[in-house]
């Protein structure tokens, strides 16, 4: 059972499916850039900074997916993984009993999986620009 799952996970990922990850980051970043408090207790400047970072990550991932530039897509996925791991750590540190950290961890795992899959399958993917 796990052998089949491991074999399927090592196959190259579809760049159009990865664009969903880019759209998520782009929309969340855009939402945080808007001039109202989205994150509650945090300052507007922190929300703006986080929003710009997420918007940039989403734009990089979408650019890589739409242009099929695997190296750009991999860079966006790895940067997204780092961002969401930090967000998970902050969510755990600030309020462990809330479920926020579970969501941020799963988003980080998805980014990490895509980045790792691209690194592993880079030779097999078309348009390795």
C-alpha positions as CSV (number, residue, x, y, z in Angstrom):
1,X,0.0,0.0,0.0
2,X,2.7,2.5,1.0
3,X,4.9,1.4,-1.9
4,X,2.2,2.5,-4.4
5,X,1.7,5.7,-2.6
6,X,5.5,6.4,-2.6
7,X,5.7,5.7,-6.3
8,X,2.8,8.0,-7.1
9,X,4.3,10.8,-5.0
10,X,7.6,10.5,-6.9
11,X,5.9,11.1,-10.2
12,X,6.2,14.6,-11.6
13,X,3.5,17.0,-10.5
14,X,1.1,18.7,-12.8
15,X,1.9,22.5,-13.1
16,X,-1.7,23.4,-13.6
17,X,-2.6,21.8,-10.2
18,X,0.2,23.7,-8.5
19,X,-1.3,27.0,-9.8
20,X,-4.0,26.5,-7.1
21,X,-1.3,26.9,-4.5
22,X,-0.2,30.1,-6.2
23,X,-3.8,31.5,-6.5
24,X,-4.3,30.8,-2.7
25,X,-1.1,32.7,-1.8
26,X,-2.0,35.5,-4.2
27,X,-5.5,36.0,-2.9
28,X,-4.6,35.7,0.7
29,X,-1.8,38.2,0.2
30,X,-4.1,40.6,-1.6
31,X,-6.6,40.3,1.2
32,X,-4.0,41.1,3.8
33,X,-2.9,44.2,1.8
34,X,-6.4,45.7,1.9
35,X,-6.7,48.5,4.4
36,X,-8.6,46.8,7.2
37,X,-7.5,44.5,10.0
38,X,-7.7,40.9,8.8
39,X,-5.4,39.3,11.4
40,X,-7.2,40.8,14.4
41,X,-4.6,41.8,17.1
42,X,-1.7,42.5,14.8
43,X,-0.6,46.0,13.5
44,X,-1.6,47.1,10.0
45,X,2.1,47.3,9.0
46,X,2.6,43.6,9.9
47,X,-0.4,42.7,7.9
48,X,0.8,44.7,5.0
49,X,4.3,43.1,5.2
50,X,2.8,39.6,5.4
51,X,0.4,40.4,2.6
52,X,3.2,41.6,0.3
53,X,5.3,38.5,1.0
54,X,2.3,36.2,0.3
55,X,1.3,38.1,-2.8
56,X,4.9,37.8,-4.1
57,X,5.1,34.1,-3.4
58,X,1.8,33.6,-5.2
59,X,2.9,35.6,-8.2
60,X,6.1,33.6,-8.4
61,X,4.3,30.3,-8.3
62,X,1.7,31.4,-10.8
63,X,4.3,32.8,-13.2
64,X,6.2,29.5,-13.0
65,X,3.1,27.4,-13.5
66,X,1.7,29.5,-16.3
67,X,5.0,29.8,-18.2
68,X,6.0,26.3,-17.2
69,X,9.3,27.5,-15.8
70,X,10.1,24.7,-13.4
71,X,13.0,26.4,-11.7
72,X,10.8,29.5,-10.9
73,X,8.0,27.2,-9.7
74,X,10.4,25.3,-7.5
75,X,11.8,28.5,-6.0
76,X,8.3,29.8,-5.3
77,X,7.3,26.5,-3.6
78,X,10.5,26.4,-1.4
79,X,10.1,30.1,-0.4
80,X,6.4,29.3,0.3
81,X,7.4,26.3,2.4
82,X,9.8,28.5,4.5
83,X,7.1,31.2,5.0
84,X,4.4,28.7,6.0
85,X,6.7,26.8,8.4
86,X,7.5,30.1,10.1
87,X,3.8,30.9,10.2
88,X,3.1,27.4,11.8
89,X,5.8,28.0,14.4
90,X,4.3,31.4,15.3
91,X,0.8,30.0,15.4
92,X,1.9,27.2,17.8
93,X,3.8,29.7,19.9
94,X,1.0,32.2,20.2
95,X,-2.1,30.0,20.6
96,X,-1.5,26.3,20.6
97,X,-5.1,25.4,21.4
98,X,-6.4,27.1,18.3
99,X,-6.5,25.1,15.0
100,X,-4.7,27.7,13.0
101,X,-1.4,25.9,13.2
102,X,-2.9,22.7,11.7
103,X,-4.0,24.6,8.6
104,X,-0.7,26.5,8.3
105,X,1.2,23.2,8.7
106,X,-0.8,21.5,5.9
107,X,-0.1,24.4,3.6
108,X,3.6,24.2,4.4
109,X,3.6,20.5,3.8
110,X,1.9,21.0,0.4
111,X,4.5,23.7,-0.6
112,X,7.3,21.4,0.7
113,X,6.1,18.4,-1.2
114,X,5.8,20.4,-4.5
115,X,9.3,21.9,-4.0
116,X,10.8,18.5,-3.2
117,X,9.0,16.8,-6.0
118,X,10.3,19.4,-8.5
119,X,13.9,19.0,-7.1
120,X,13.6,15.2,-7.5
121,X,12.0,15.2,-10.9
122,X,13.7,18.1,-12.4
123,X,15.4,16.0,-15.0
124,X,12.1,14.4,-16.1
125,X,10.1,17.6,-16.4
126,X,9.7,19.5,-19.7
127,X,10.8,23.2,-20.0
128,X,13.4,23.2,-17.2
129,X,14.0,26.9,-17.5
